[in-house]
Amino acid sequence: MRFTAPMPHIAVARLWFEANSFAPETTPLDAFQGREWVAGDAARQQFRGTATELGGLDAFLAERPDWRATILRCTAAQPGGPMTDAAFATWWEEVAAGLAAQRYDGVYLSLHGACLTETDPEADLTILRLARGIIGPDTPMVASFDFHANISPQVAGLLDGASAYRSYPHTDMADAAWRALRLLEMRLQGRRLHAGIAKLPRVLHSFHMRSAEGPMAEVWSIAQAMENPQLPDASIFGGFAWGDSPWAGPTAFCWADSAEEARGAARALVREMQARIARFAVALPPPDLALRTALAAPPGLVALLDPADNPLSGGACDTPGLLRALLEAGPPVETVFAFLHDPAAVEAARAAGAGGAITRDLCARTTNAFGPPVPFTGIVERLTDGRFRNHGPMEAGTRVELGPTAVLRAGALRVIVTSRKEAAVDPGFFVLHGIELSGVRLLANKAKNHFRAAFTERCSAIIECDTPGPAALDLAGLPFRHVPRARLHAVRDGG
C-alpha cells in the first residue's frame, strides 16, 4: 500500500476537558489559558518527552521525518463546571480557521470525551461534526479519548479511527495518541477500517474501574486479547458519572476490517461489563468513621481521600466535610490536608507573612450547598510561588502552575491553600510545600483513583470516605436533566 500523499501533512488540535454538571462554578477561558494554551512548534517543544498526548504526537512524528504536522490550538483545563460558551467559541474559532486555511491529508484531534459547555451537553460530538463539516467526508480524521469519555454512537460515523487510555490512573496518555495516529497512518496507506460502538445503558461510578485490579481491569484484559491484525483497536470507556450528557455511561469502541467484526467485538465487551455490574457498586464510610479507621491503620503514611470533591472529578476543592472532621477530632499525629482552592485565603496568608497568625473561615467559598464554612485559627507556615514539575508517573515531566500558595498550621494539622485548582496527586506538589511525607502519618486529600498512581506504594493504607460534594456518591440525588433516570446506577446495591 502507498500513502495518498508522498509526504503526509496532518492537522492537529486538542481540547481536553472533563465537565462536572454539578460543580458550583463554570470553567472560563483563563482556566484553559493558565494550564495549556499552545500551538505550532512550541507545542512539540513544551511537551516533548512528557507522558501526554502531545508528547506522544512528538514521539510519533520523530519516527516519521517525512510527515508534516500543523499544530493548531491545543488546550486543556482541570476538570470543573461546564466550559463557558465563550471559552469554547474562542478555541473553536481558531481551530476552524486553521482547518479551513488549507487542505490536509489527515486530522488528529486530542479530545477528552466528557466535555460539555453551558449550553451543549455533547461538546465533543459537536467538535467532530464541525470539523467534519470543514474538512469534508474524504479527509481521514482520528481522535484519542480519555477513558472517562461519554461516547455517543454518532461518533462512529464521523471518525476513521479512535483509541482511548488503557490505564486508570491515566499513565498512558502518550500511548493513546500513538495508537490513534497509527490508525490514521493505516488510513493514509489506503486501509479503511470500520467502527463498532456498543453502550451499557447504565451510569457507573469509577471507584472500581482501576486498571491494576477489579472488574474493569478484567474487561481491559479481554479487550486487548481481542486485538489482532484484522481488529487493531478495541477500546473501552467507563464514562464520567457526573457529566449530564445524553450518552453518559460505559462504552466499547472497536475498529476492524469488517463492520460485522467491529460491532460484534463491541457488543461482546459490553456483555463482559454487564456480567460484572454488581462489582462496580460502592459503599463508603462517613468522614469521622473513616478517620478512626485511618488512625488505626498499620504504621506509615495513611491516605484519607475525599472523592466527592476530587478536582479530577470536577470538584471545587472547597467542600467542608473532611476538614471539619479533622479539626473537630484534633488528630494526634502529623496530618496534611491537601488542599483548598482559595485565592482569598492565600492573599490573607501572604499579608500575614510566614510565621504570622491567621484566623478566617475556610471552605464553602463557592457555595454552602455542601455545608457551611469551617472556622480556622493557626499560623502561616510556608508561602510558595506554586510552580513545580510533575514527577509522575501521571503526566510526568509537565509543568504545573498553582499560582501563589500557602501552608497553614493548627497544631499537628497543616492545610494547603492554592490560588489555582490543580490536583494534589503528584509528589512534586508536596515537595513544593516543604512537606516530607516520611514524617507525615495522615494525608487527607481531595482525590480518588489518580492519587494511587504515585502513592499506592508510599502508603500503608488508602481509605476513602463519603462526604457531600459535586462528585457525590449518590447519583440519584443529583439533578440530572439529560441522563434518563433508569440509567443511574443504584450506588449501594449491585445494580
N, C-alpha and C positions, 0 to 999 in steps of 0.2 A: 504494500500500500504506500501511497505517496501523499505528502502534505498537499492540501488545497492551495497553499502558498509556499514558495520555497523558503521564506523567512517569516514565519507567522508573527503577526502583530496583534497583540491582545490588549483589551482594556480591562482595568481592574478598579473596583470601587468597594467600599466597605461601610456598613452601618451595623455595629454590634451593640445591641441594647435590649435588655430584658425588662419589660414593664410590669409593675405590680399595680393592678387596677385599684387596690385598696390602700395604697400609700397616701399619706396626707398632703403631699405636695407634688406638683408636676415637675418634670425634668426639663430645664430650659437649655438654650443653646450654649451658655457658658459652661455647663456641666460637661458638654462634649469637647468644647474648645480647650477646657482646662485639663482634660485627660488624654485625648488623642485627636489631633486635627492636622493631618499630614497629607501630602500629595507629592507626586513626582519622585525624583531620585532621593529626596530627603526621606521618603517613607522607607525605602530599602535600607538606607544608611542607618536610620534610627532603630530599626527592628532587626537588623542583621544579627544572626546568632541567638535570637530570642525564641522562647517556646511559645510563639504566637502564629496566627495565620500569616501575617506579613513576614515573619521570619521564615515560615515555610515557603512562601512565594519566592523570597530572595534565594533560598537554597535551590529551589526547583529551577529558577532561571539561570542560576550559576552553572548548572549542569547542561544547559541548553543555550550556548552562546549565540546561536542563530535566531533565537526568539527575541522579539522586542515587546516591551510592555509599557503602555502609557498608564500610569497610576493616577487615577482621578481622586477625588476627595475621599479620604478614609478617616472614619471617626468612630469613637466608642465612648460610652459613659458607664459608670457603675449602675447596676440595676436600681430602679426607683419608680416613682409615679410616672404616669403616661408622659411621653415625649410631647412637648408643646408642638402645636401645628406649625408655628413659626420656625422652630428649630428644624423640623422635618423639611419644610419648604426650602429653607436656606441650603441644607445639604443636597436635596434632590435637584434643585435648580442648577447647581454647579455640576453635578454628575450628569444631568440630562444634556447640558450644553456640551460637555466633553464627549458623550456618546454620539451626539449629533454632528460633531465637528468633522469627523472623517469616518471612513468605512474600516471596520476592524475585521480580522479573521475570526476572532472569538472574544468572549467576555467571561471574566471570573468575578463573582460577587461573594464577598465575605459577609454573611448575614448571621443574625442570631436565631431568628425564627419565632421569637416571642416578643417582638416589638409591637407596641401599639401607641397611638397618639391620642390626643384629647378627643378626636372625632373619628378615628379609624381603628377598629379593633383587629384589623388584619393588615398591618402596615407592611409586613414583609411580602405578602401576596401582592399588595399594591405596587411595591417596588418592582417585582418581577413582571407584572403586567405593563407598567410604564416603560421599563427597559425594553421589553419585547416589542412594544409599540414603536420604539425609536429604531432599533437595530433590524427589525423585520423578522420574518419567520425562518429565514435560512441561515442566519448567523448563529453559530453554536454558542450556547450560554450555559455555564455551570455555576454551582454555588456550594459553599460549605456552610454548615449549620451547627449551632450548639446542640448538645444532647437534649436540652430542655425546650427545644422548639415545639410550638403548637402548629403542626403542619396541616395545611388544607389539602384535600385531594386534588384541587385545581392546580397545585404546583407542578404536578407531573406533566401537564401539557405545555408548560412554559420553559422547562429546562431540558438540556441534553445530557445532564449528569449532575449528581449531588452526592455529598458524603457528610458524615457527622462525627463529632467527637466520640471516641470509644473508651474513654476513661472518665470516671467521676469519683474523685476530683478531676478536673479537666487539665491533665498534663500533656495531652496530645493535640493541642490546637494546631501546631505546625503540621502534624501528620494528616489532619483532616484537610487542610489546604492542599497538601501534596496529592492526596487521593482525588480530590475534586479536579485539580489541574491535570492529573493523569487521565481522567475521563475526558477532559477537554482535548488532550493530545490524541486520544483514540479517535475522537470525532473528527479532528482535523486530518487524521490519517485515512479517513473515509469510512470508519466503522460507526454505524448507527445503533445505539442502544435504546431499549425500551424500558419505560418506568412502570413499576408496580407499587401502589400505595394501599395499605390497609390500616384501619383505625380500630383501636379498642375503645368502645363507647363508654368510657369512664374517665374521671379525673382522679389521679392518684397522687399522693404525697411522694416526695423524692427521698424521704429518710432512708428507705431500704432499697435504694437504686444504686448503691455503690458498685464499682466495677471489680473491687477486690473480693467481695463476698456477697452472698444473698441472692434473691430471686432474679434481679436484673443481670447480675454477673453471669448467671447460668444462661440467660437468653442471649447475652452478648457472645458467649462461647458458641452457642448453636448457630448464631448468625455468621460468625467468622468461619465456622466449619462448612457452611453452605457455599461460601465463595469458591469459584473455580474460573477457569478461563472464559467460560460462557456466561458467568454471573459474577462480574468483577467487583460489585459493591452491594453489600447487604447492611443497611444502617437501621438502627433502632433509636427511637426517641422516647423519653419518659414524659415529655410535656412539662409545662410550667403551670402548677396548680392555681397560682394566684393571678394569672393573666386571663381576664374575662374576654376570651376570644371564642367565636362560634365553633372552632375546631380544637379547642383545648383538650389535651389528653394524649396518651401514648400512641405511637405510630410506628409502622415498619415501612421502609422505603428502599426498594431494591431496583437494581439496574441489570438487565440481561440482554442477550442477543434476541430473545423472543419475548413478546409481551406476555404470553402464557406463562413462561417460566418466571418472569419478574413478578407477576401477580400471584402466582402460586407460592413463591418464596415469602412474599409479604404476608399473605394470609396465614401461612404456617407459623411465622414468627409471632403474629398476633395471638394465635392459638396457644403458643407457649407462654405468652404473658398472661392470657386469661387463665390458664391452668394454675398459675402461681398467685392469683389475685389476693387470696387470703393472707399471703405472707407480706403484702405491702401495707397491711394495717399497722397503725401506730397508737401507742398509749404512752404518755409521758407524765411524770410527777409534777406537782406544783413546785415553785422555787424553794420554799422552806424545807420541804422533804428532800428535794434534790441536793440542797446544801448540806443537810445532815449526812446524806449518803456520800457526798464528795469528801467530807471531813473524816469519814470512817474508811476511806479507800486506802489501798496499800501505799507505803512510803513513796515519795517522789512527787513530781508535778501532776496535779489533777486539774483537768479542764471541766468547767461547768458552763454549758452552752445554752444560749437563749435564741433558738432558731426563729421565733416569731418576729424578731426584729433584726434578723440577719440582713446586712446590707446587700449580700449577694442573692437574696430573695426579694429585693426591693424594699427592705426595711429602712426606716428613717434614722436608726441608731439614736432613738430619743424616748423609747418607752421606759417606764419606771419600775416594772415588776421585779426584775432581778436585782437592780441596785438597791431598791427599798429593802428587799430581804437581806442583803448583805449588811446594810447599815443597821437594821434592826437587830441582827444577830451579833454584830460586832465580832467578826471572825477572829479567832485567837491565833491565826497563822498569817504569814505574809501572803497578801492577796492583791492581785492586779485585776482591775475591771477595764476591759477594752471593748468598746470605747463609746463615747458620746460625741455625736456630730453637733457641736455647739459653738459657733463662732463668737457669740457674745461672751461665753464663759472663758474662751481663750483670751479675748481682749481684756476681760477683768483680771485674769491671771497675769497678763503682761503688765497691766497697770500696777498690780501689787508687787511684781518683781519676784525673782527667785528668793525663796525664804519668807516671803510676805504672807500675811494671813488673808484668807478668803472665806467669805460667808455668802452663800447665794442658793437659790433653788436650782436644781438640776433636773433634767428630763421634762417631758411634756412641753417642749418649746414649740413644737408644730401643732400639737393637738392634745387635749386632755381626754380624748376618747378612749385611751388605753390606760388611764389612771392619772391622778394629779401629780404635780411636781414633788420632788424629794428634797427636803432641806439638807444642806451640806455645810459643814464648817471644818476648815482644815488649813493647810499651808500649801503654797506653790513650791513643789519640789524641783521641777525642771521645766525649762522652756526650750523649744526647738524650732527650726525653720521648716520642718515637715518634709524634708527631701531624703529619699533613700532609693536603693535599687533592690528589687526582689531577689532573694537568694534562691527561690524555687523550692520544689520543682514546678509549681504552677506559675506560669508567666515569668519564668526565670530570666533574669537579665533586664527586665523592663524597669524604666524609671517610674517612681511614684511621687506624686506631689500632694501632700496633705494640707498645704498651707501651714501657717503657724500653729503649733500645738503646745499643750501644757500637760504636765503630770501634777495632779493634786493629791495630797496625802491627808488622811484622817486616821491616826493610829496605825494599825497594820494594813490598812486599805489604801491602795493607790488607784486613782481614777484618771484615765487618759481622755482628754478632750481635744477635738480637732476642728480645724476650720473647713476642711473638705471631707467628704464621705468616701473613704477608701477602706476596704475590708482589712481587718487585722488578722490575716491568715498566713502571713509570711514572717519568718524570724527577723527579717530586717526591720519590721515595724517596731519590735521590742528593743533591738539594738539601738535604733534611733533615739529611743526614750530612756536609754541608760539602764534598762532592766535586764539583769542577769537572771534568766529563767531557772537556772540551777538553784538559786536561792529563794524561789517562789514556791509555795505549796499549792495555792489555789489560783487558777487563771480563769476568771469569769469573762466570757466572750460572747458578743453578739455574732454568732456564727453557726454553721451546721457542717455539712459534709466537706466543703472545700478546705476547712481548717485541718482536716485529717491528713491532707497530702504532706504537709511539713511537720505535723505534730503527733501523729499516731505513735511513732517510735520515741518521742520525747516524753509522753505522758504515761503514767501508770494506770490511769483511768480517764475516760471521757464520758461525761454524764450530761444528758440533755434534759431540759425542763420545759414546762408548758406555761407560758405567760400570755396575756393579751398583746396583740400586735398585728401589723398589716399582713404578716405571713403566718397567721394563726393556724393552729392545728384543726380547728373546727370549721371546715369549708362550708358546711350547711348554714353556719351562722353569718356568712358574708353575703353582701348584697349583689350577687351575680345578676347580670342583665342579659348576657349573650349565651352563656352556657346553660343548656337545658338542665333543670334540677335533677333529672333522673341520672345524669352523668356524674354527679358529685358523690364521690366515694364515702361510704359511712366509715368514719375515721377509726372508731374503736371496735369495729367488728371486721369480719373477713370480707365484706362486700356483698 
